[in-house]
Amino acid sequence: MVEGKWFQPGSDAPEAFAIREAVFGRGQDALDGMAWNVLVWHGGKAAATGRLWWQDGAFWLGDVAVLPELRGQRLGDLTLRLLLFKAETHAARLIRLEAPQDTMPFFARLGFQPEGEARQGLQPMLLRGENLCLDTCKGCRKDCPNRRD
């Protein structure tokens, strides 16, 4: 079974921090005081995490991570969709992130576009709220950015 759990800003989320430590080499930090963390469980085990925060007029996504042994099961996609759903419920107009260049296609699938020049190996990306489409049908809505006519 797959489950998701939200941790409000400033909450202790040791499983999320442990995944971040395992994947990125860094755990809890000062940003957790203002970020919503999501934790995805798979088969009773903490498997993936990511966080969302408000800064400088936009929602920011960061640290989307799946434990290496659990990759390939669409847990990263679920984590990203949970983060985007949370932003959507808060009427997000702009959603930003900085992605390692090799992960850009992962974020582009849900509408993120490169914005500006890469810095220190990270590509700024932007998704406008009006272009947010969490529809998994790959474009059944006429206005869906995934639609291919």
Contacts in CASP RR format, 6 or more apart in sequence:
PFRMAT RR
TARGET T0000
AUTHOR 0000-0000-0000
METHOD contacts of the structure
MODEL  1
MVEGKWFQPGSDAPEAFAIREAVFGRGQDALDGMAWNVLVWHGGKAAATG
RLWWQDGAFWLGDVAVLPELRGQRLGDLTLRLLLFKAETHAARLIRLEAP
QDTMPFFARLGFQPEGEARQGLQPMLLRGENLCLDTCKGCRKDCPNRRD
1 41 0 8 1.000
1 42 0 8 1.000
1 43 0 8 1.000
1 44 0 8 1.000
2 40 0 8 1.000
2 41 0 8 1.000
2 42 0 8 1.000
2 43 0 8 1.000
2 75 0 8 1.000
2 78 0 8 1.000
3 40 0 8 1.000
3 41 0 8 1.000
3 44 0 8 1.000
4 38 0 8 1.000
4 39 0 8 1.000
4 40 0 8 1.000
4 41 0 8 1.000
4 82 0 8 1.000
5 38 0 8 1.000
5 39 0 8 1.000
5 41 0 8 1.000
6 36 0 8 1.000
6 37 0 8 1.000
6 38 0 8 1.000
6 39 0 8 1.000
6 86 0 8 1.000
7 13 0 8 1.000
7 16 0 8 1.000
7 36 0 8 1.000
7 37 0 8 1.000
7 38 0 8 1.000
7 39 0 8 1.000
8 36 0 8 1.000
9 32 0 8 1.000
9 33 0 8 1.000
9 34 0 8 1.000
9 35 0 8 1.000
9 36 0 8 1.000
9 53 0 8 1.000
10 32 0 8 1.000
10 33 0 8 1.000
10 34 0 8 1.000
11 37 0 8 1.000
13 28 0 8 1.000
13 32 0 8 1.000
13 37 0 8 1.000
13 39 0 8 1.000
13 49 0 8 1.000
15 39 0 8 1.000
15 46 0 8 1.000
15 49 0 8 1.000
16 37 0 8 1.000
16 38 0 8 1.000
16 39 0 8 1.000
16 46 0 8 1.000
16 49 0 8 1.000
16 50 0 8 1.000
16 51 0 8 1.000
17 27 0 8 1.000
17 28 0 8 1.000
17 32 0 8 1.000
18 27 0 8 1.000
18 46 0 8 1.000
19 39 0 8 1.000
19 46 0 8 1.000
19 47 0 8 1.000
19 48 0 8 1.000
19 49 0 8 1.000
19 65 0 8 1.000
19 66 0 8 1.000
19 67 0 8 1.000
20 26 0 8 1.000
20 27 0 8 1.000
20 28 0 8 1.000
20 49 0 8 1.000
20 50 0 8 1.000
20 63 0 8 1.000
20 65 0 8 1.000
21 27 0 8 1.000
22 65 0 8 1.000
22 67 0 8 1.000
22 68 0 8 1.000
23 65 0 8 1.000
23 66 0 8 1.000
23 67 0 8 1.000
23 68 0 8 1.000
24 63 0 8 1.000
24 65 0 8 1.000
31 51 0 8 1.000
31 53 0 8 1.000
32 51 0 8 1.000
34 53 0 8 1.000
34 54 0 8 1.000
34 55 0 8 1.000
35 51 0 8 1.000
35 52 0 8 1.000
35 53 0 8 1.000
36 51 0 8 1.000
36 52 0 8 1.000
36 53 0 8 1.000
36 86 0 8 1.000
37 49 0 8 1.000
37 50 0 8 1.000
37 51 0 8 1.000
38 49 0 8 1.000
38 50 0 8 1.000
38 51 0 8 1.000
38 52 0 8 1.000
38 79 0 8 1.000
38 82 0 8 1.000
38 83 0 8 1.000
38 86 0 8 1.000
39 46 0 8 1.000
39 48 0 8 1.000
39 49 0 8 1.000
40 46 0 8 1.000
40 47 0 8 1.000
40 48 0 8 1.000
40 49 0 8 1.000
40 75 0 8 1.000
40 76 0 8 1.000
40 78 0 8 1.000
40 79 0 8 1.000
40 82 0 8 1.000
41 47 0 8 1.000
42 48 0 8 1.000
42 70 0 8 1.000
42 73 0 8 1.000
42 75 0 8 1.000
45 70 0 8 1.000
46 67 0 8 1.000
47 66 0 8 1.000
47 67 0 8 1.000
47 70 0 8 1.000
47 75 0 8 1.000
48 64 0 8 1.000
48 65 0 8 1.000
48 66 0 8 1.000
48 67 0 8 1.000
48 70 0 8 1.000
48 75 0 8 1.000
48 76 0 8 1.000
48 78 0 8 1.000
48 79 0 8 1.000
49 63 0 8 1.000
49 64 0 8 1.000
49 65 0 8 1.000
49 79 0 8 1.000
50 61 0 8 1.000
50 62 0 8 1.000
50 63 0 8 1.000
50 64 0 8 1.000
50 65 0 8 1.000
50 79 0 8 1.000
50 83 0 8 1.000
51 61 0 8 1.000
51 62 0 8 1.000
51 63 0 8 1.000
51 83 0 8 1.000
52 59 0 8 1.000
52 60 0 8 1.000
52 61 0 8 1.000
52 62 0 8 1.000
52 83 0 8 1.000
52 86 0 8 1.000
52 87 0 8 1.000
53 59 0 8 1.000
53 60 0 8 1.000
54 60 0 8 1.000
57 94 0 8 1.000
58 92 0 8 1.000
58 93 0 8 1.000
58 94 0 8 1.000
58 95 0 8 1.000
58 96 0 8 1.000
59 87 0 8 1.000
59 90 0 8 1.000
59 92 0 8 1.000
59 94 0 8 1.000
59 95 0 8 1.000
59 96 0 8 1.000
60 95 0 8 1.000
60 96 0 8 1.000
60 97 0 8 1.000
61 80 0 8 1.000
61 83 0 8 1.000
61 84 0 8 1.000
61 87 0 8 1.000
61 95 0 8 1.000
61 96 0 8 1.000
61 97 0 8 1.000
62 83 0 8 1.000
62 97 0 8 1.000
62 98 0 8 1.000
64 76 0 8 1.000
64 79 0 8 1.000
64 80 0 8 1.000
64 83 0 8 1.000
66 72 0 8 1.000
66 75 0 8 1.000
66 76 0 8 1.000
66 79 0 8 1.000
76 106 0 8 1.000
77 109 0 8 1.000
80 106 0 8 1.000
80 107 0 8 1.000
80 110 0 8 1.000
81 110 0 8 1.000
81 134 0 8 1.000
84 95 0 8 1.000
84 110 0 8 1.000
84 127 0 8 1.000
84 132 0 8 1.000
84 134 0 8 1.000
85 134 0 8 1.000
87 95 0 8 1.000
87 129 0 8 1.000
87 132 0 8 1.000
88 129 0 8 1.000
88 132 0 8 1.000
88 134 0 8 1.000
92 129 0 8 1.000
92 132 0 8 1.000
93 128 0 8 1.000
93 129 0 8 1.000
93 130 0 8 1.000
94 126 0 8 1.000
94 127 0 8 1.000
94 128 0 8 1.000
94 129 0 8 1.000
95 112 0 8 1.000
95 126 0 8 1.000
95 127 0 8 1.000
95 128 0 8 1.000
95 129 0 8 1.000
95 132 0 8 1.000
96 115 0 8 1.000
96 124 0 8 1.000
96 125 0 8 1.000
96 126 0 8 1.000
96 127 0 8 1.000
97 107 0 8 1.000
97 112 0 8 1.000
97 124 0 8 1.000
97 125 0 8 1.000
98 119 0 8 1.000
98 122 0 8 1.000
98 123 0 8 1.000
98 124 0 8 1.000
98 125 0 8 1.000
99 106 0 8 1.000
99 107 0 8 1.000
99 112 0 8 1.000
99 122 0 8 1.000
99 123 0 8 1.000
99 125 0 8 1.000
100 121 0 8 1.000
100 122 0 8 1.000
100 123 0 8 1.000
101 118 0 8 1.000
101 121 0 8 1.000
101 122 0 8 1.000
101 123 0 8 1.000
104 112 0 8 1.000
104 114 0 8 1.000
104 123 0 8 1.000
104 125 0 8 1.000
107 125 0 8 1.000
108 125 0 8 1.000
110 127 0 8 1.000
110 132 0 8 1.000
110 133 0 8 1.000
110 134 0 8 1.000
111 127 0 8 1.000
111 131 0 8 1.000
111 132 0 8 1.000
111 133 0 8 1.000
111 145 0 8 1.000
112 125 0 8 1.000
112 126 0 8 1.000
112 127 0 8 1.000
113 125 0 8 1.000
113 126 0 8 1.000
113 127 0 8 1.000
114 123 0 8 1.000
114 124 0 8 1.000
114 125 0 8 1.000
115 124 0 8 1.000
115 125 0 8 1.000
115 126 0 8 1.000
116 124 0 8 1.000
118 124 0 8 1.000
131 145 0 8 1.000
133 139 0 8 1.000
133 141 0 8 1.000
133 144 0 8 1.000
133 145 0 8 1.000
133 146 0 8 1.000
135 141 0 8 1.000
135 144 0 8 1.000
135 146 0 8 1.000
137 144 0 8 1.000
138 146 0 8 1.000
138 148 0 8 1.000
139 146 0 8 1.000
139 147 0 8 1.000
139 148 0 8 1.000
140 147 0 8 1.000
141 147 0 8 1.000
END
